[in-house]
Amino acid sequence: MQIIRFNAKGWRKRFDDGFDDVNVGRVADAFAYIWANARPGATVYVGYDTRFAGSMHAATAARVLACRGLQVLVSDAPCPTPALGWAVARDDMAVGGVMITASGASCEYGGISARGADGGPVSEDFYDAAARIVPSAAIDTIGRFRETDLIKPYLEHLMQMVDADVISRVAPSLVVDPMHGSGRGCLASLLRRLGCRVHEIHGELLSDFGGLHPTPTEPWIDTCEQAVRAYGCDAGLVLDGDADRLALVDGNGGFVTPHRMVPLIMEHLVLDRGQWGRVVATFSSSAYVRRQAARLDCPYTAVPMGFTRIYGEFVENDVLLGSDEFGGVAIPDSLAERDGLLAALLLVEMMCVRGKSMVQLVDDLERELGTMHYIRRDMRLDAASVQAFRNVLPGLNPPEVCGKVPVTVSHSDGLVLRFADDSWVQLRPSRTEALVRACAEAPDPVVAEALARGACEGALRALPRRF
């Protein structure tokens, strides 16, 4: 019997290591038990991405949910995770949703996650409760479900979130790369309806993502960068495997990192659209986000890594935007979840409202906020060493790193050291992998690299001798 261990993303496993129809049914039964006891007869939505056997696993989950007396509606096609969340959030009878996806993980992995009644992620307590009641075998009865279109209502909602007139007047030329994921056809069709000239690449339905790792970062966005240059487009927009995260490419074919992309969206929301509110980001997010919040007079809250921590701040109803360090952006006024398609539309709208290219917008941003260089390094260790580091981490308080003396030291999320010139470094053991992650940022790329390297070396020295 496969032991099911959840993390904040639900349950993920390689297809050759236990992610199969039987175990999907077991997980779905645990979710169903919780929901059916909380709200008997409530509605649950089920979606799936484009990876191997997604529709089969979605049908299995749906039959199990229905056996517990829940009313189950399943997407009639692979759908973005935010489309599932939107369907749940707009239905007062819905208690939650189930998404069959491993998001940006490679094609060897399958995954299943739960969504709450507001379309956002469920709590750690929900997954803890599910882990305790996962049955040892799949349920042997078959419930009935109905199929429904989850994509069209969601896309209609997104159309209402931007100014169609201003976008159609400018009609920018764009490359859209859904990476063979469940955003295929969705973002491209929206932009064409808005009058944009669109070249969609990697839009075929391929369960192995055509050899791509469907995560929107280099080197996997290289083809989009090349296409922007080849077609002479104004920008490129890359979605991950389930379309909840976005990467941005400027008109020169250069990668606009999330550390610049998120502040651009913030600026557009506040200065162009007249919105205002609190900005929530993870401790390992760029100083750009904090500087932009200060510039726009928006309150800023830093939280530990993980979107569930960001989501936890949404209950105050004063959040303008939540973002992680990987390009995930959530606008609570639309959905309490990351939405790569909405982020893309807002960036296109910004170009059209300002009458500027993405290259110009990034240049303007750096003039306002200064130049910072962000580095991330993963230090792979064996599981025992990672646990040993976790044990010694609360006592680490280095007086200096690479000759720089920290002005603040925080243990709220790993170890975060900040320095007088606004540079910083973070060490954080992964919750899901046998590695320690080092993130650093500084005005000078050489200094950022040195801080990341120095922090890793310091971590190794701090480990007990036997490691």
URSUL-V247248 format. One record per backbone hydrogen bond with DSSP energy under -0.5 kcal/mol. NH is the residue of the N-H (numbers start at 1). CO is the residue of the C=O. E is the energy in kcal/mol with one decimal. If there is no record, write none. Layout:
nh/co/e
NH/CO/E
NH/CO/E
//
This chain:
nh/co/e
5/3/-0.6
7/10/-2.5
10/7/-2.1
11/112/-2.6
13/110/-2.1
15/108/-2.9
17/14/-1.7
18/15/-0.7
19/14/-2.0
20/18/-1.4
24/20/-2.2
25/21/-2.0
26/22/-1.8
27/23/-2.3
28/24/-2.6
29/25/-1.9
30/26/-1.6
31/27/-2.1
32/28/-2.8
33/29/-2.3
34/30/-1.7
35/31/-2.4
36/32/-3.1
37/33/-1.6
38/34/-1.7
39/35/-3.2
42/39/-2.0
43/93/-2.7
44/71/-2.9
45/96/-1.6
46/73/-2.3
47/98/-2.6
49/100/-2.1
52/207/-0.7
54/51/-1.7
57/53/-2.5
58/54/-2.2
59/55/-2.1
60/56/-2.2
61/57/-2.5
62/58/-2.4
63/59/-2.3
64/60/-2.0
65/61/-2.5
66/62/-2.5
67/63/-1.4
68/64/-0.7
68/65/-1.2
69/66/-1.9
70/65/-1.3
71/42/-2.6
72/70/-0.6
73/44/-2.2
74/146/-3.1
75/46/-2.8
76/148/-1.9
79/48/-2.4
81/242/-2.3
83/80/-0.6
84/80/-1.6
85/81/-2.4
86/82/-2.4
87/83/-2.0
88/84/-2.2
89/85/-2.6
90/86/-1.9
91/88/-1.1
92/90/-0.7
94/91/-1.8
95/43/-2.6
96/43/-1.0
97/115/-1.6
98/45/-2.7
99/113/-2.6
100/47/-2.6
100/98/-0.5
101/99/-1.0
101/111/-0.7
105/102/-2.7
109/106/-2.0
110/13/-2.7
112/11/-2.1
113/99/-2.2
115/97/-2.8
116/120/-3.5
119/116/-2.0
122/114/-1.0
127/123/-1.7
128/124/-2.7
129/125/-2.5
130/126/-2.4
131/127/-2.6
132/128/-1.4
133/129/-0.8
133/130/-0.8
134/130/-0.8
135/26/-0.5
143/63/-0.6
143/141/-0.5
146/72/-2.2
148/74/-2.5
150/148/-0.9
154/150/-0.7
155/151/-2.6
156/152/-2.3
157/153/-1.9
158/154/-2.2
159/155/-2.0
160/156/-1.1
160/157/-0.7
161/158/-1.4
162/159/-0.7
164/162/-1.1
167/163/-1.7
168/164/-2.5
169/165/-2.0
170/166/-1.4
171/167/-3.1
174/197/-3.2
175/235/-2.0
176/199/-2.6
177/237/-3.0
178/176/-0.5
178/201/-0.8
180/202/-2.6
181/178/-2.1
182/241/-2.3
184/181/-1.7
186/183/-1.2
187/183/-1.2
189/185/-1.6
190/186/-2.0
191/187/-2.4
192/188/-2.1
193/189/-2.1
194/190/-1.4
195/192/-1.7
196/191/-2.6
197/172/-2.3
198/196/-0.7
199/174/-2.6
200/198/-0.6
201/176/-2.5
201/199/-0.5
206/204/-1.2
209/206/-1.8
211/208/-1.8
212/209/-2.2
214/212/-0.7
215/213/-3.3
217/215/-2.2
220/217/-1.1
221/217/-0.6
222/219/-1.7
225/221/-2.1
226/222/-2.4
227/223/-2.3
228/224/-2.5
229/225/-1.6
230/226/-2.6
231/227/-2.8
232/228/-0.9
233/228/-1.9
234/173/-2.8
235/173/-1.0
236/249/-2.5
237/175/-2.7
238/247/-2.6
239/177/-2.3
240/245/-1.5
241/214/-1.9
243/240/-1.3
246/327/-1.5
247/238/-2.4
248/256/-0.8
249/236/-2.6
250/254/-2.8
253/250/-2.2
256/248/-2.9
257/255/-0.9
260/257/-1.9
261/257/-2.6
262/258/-2.3
264/260/-1.6
265/261/-1.9
266/262/-2.3
267/263/-2.5
268/264/-2.2
269/265/-2.5
270/266/-2.2
271/267/-2.7
272/267/-0.8
272/268/-1.1
273/268/-1.7
274/270/-0.7
275/269/-2.7
278/318/-3.3
279/299/-3.0
280/321/-2.3
281/301/-2.3
282/323/-0.8
283/303/-2.0
285/282/-2.0
289/286/-1.0
290/286/-0.9
291/287/-3.0
292/288/-2.8
293/289/-2.2
294/290/-2.1
295/291/-2.5
296/292/-2.3
297/294/-1.0
298/293/-3.1
301/279/-2.7
303/281/-2.1
309/306/-1.2
310/306/-1.1
311/307/-3.2
312/308/-1.6
313/309/-0.5
313/310/-1.6
314/311/-1.7
315/312/-0.5
316/313/-1.3
317/314/-2.0
320/278/-2.6
320/318/-0.5
321/278/-1.3
322/330/-2.4
323/280/-2.3
324/328/-1.9
327/324/-0.8
329/327/-0.6
330/322/-3.0
331/337/-0.5
332/330/-0.6
334/331/-2.6
335/331/-2.2
336/118/-0.7
337/335/-1.7
339/329/-2.4
340/243/-1.4
341/243/-0.7
343/339/-2.0
344/340/-1.9
345/341/-2.3
346/342/-2.3
347/343/-1.8
348/344/-2.2
349/345/-2.6
350/346/-2.2
351/347/-2.0
352/348/-1.9
353/349/-2.9
354/350/-2.6
355/351/-1.5
356/351/-1.3
358/234/-0.6
361/357/-2.2
362/358/-2.3
363/359/-2.2
364/360/-2.7
365/361/-2.0
366/362/-2.3
367/363/-2.0
368/364/-1.8
369/365/-2.7
370/366/-2.2
373/442/-2.9
375/440/-3.2
377/438/-3.2
379/377/-0.5
379/436/-3.1
380/378/-0.8
381/434/-1.7
386/382/-2.0
387/383/-2.2
388/384/-2.3
389/385/-2.4
390/386/-2.3
391/387/-1.9
392/388/-1.8
393/389/-2.0
394/390/-0.6
395/392/-1.4
396/393/-1.7
401/404/-2.3
404/401/-1.9
406/404/-0.5
407/418/-3.2
408/418/-1.4
410/416/-2.4
414/411/-0.5
415/427/-2.7
416/410/-2.8
417/425/-2.9
418/408/-2.1
419/423/-2.8
422/419/-1.8
424/441/-2.1
425/417/-2.2
426/439/-3.2
427/415/-2.5
428/437/-2.3
430/435/-2.6
435/433/-1.9
436/379/-2.3
437/428/-3.0
438/377/-3.4
439/426/-2.1
440/375/-2.6
441/424/-2.2
442/373/-1.8
448/444/-2.2
449/445/-2.3
450/446/-2.1
451/447/-2.7
452/448/-2.2
453/449/-2.5
454/450/-3.2
455/451/-2.4
456/452/-1.9
457/453/-2.4
458/454/-2.3
459/455/-2.2
460/456/-2.1
461/457/-2.0
462/458/-1.5
463/459/-0.8
463/460/-0.8
467/464/-2.2
//
